[in-house]
Amino acid sequence: MLRIPCPHCGTRDEVEFRYKGDASVRRPAAEAEVARFAAYVYERDNPKGWHLEWWFHSAGCRRMLQVWRHTVTHEIHAVGAAQEQLSTPGGGNPA
């Protein structure tokens, strides 16, 4: 079972959380064409390796969290608040 270290509640089992999607994808601007919105909603990569994700702590503090998780080993590098700038697994900050 995946154990996620919530910065507010401590380390918890993944059953307390809900996966909310790819945190590296940014919503297009309001004036963007329909095709860009369709791609934003329906087209997703399935990466192998480190991935920045949204997780909602539904059975705890009820906060949205960013999680750097390895999709093969499920190792967690960093967890932080939605607005927080997390360091990447290789060091530094994401672009």
Order of alpha helices (4+ residues) and beta strands (2+ residues): beta-beta-beta-alpha-beta-beta-beta
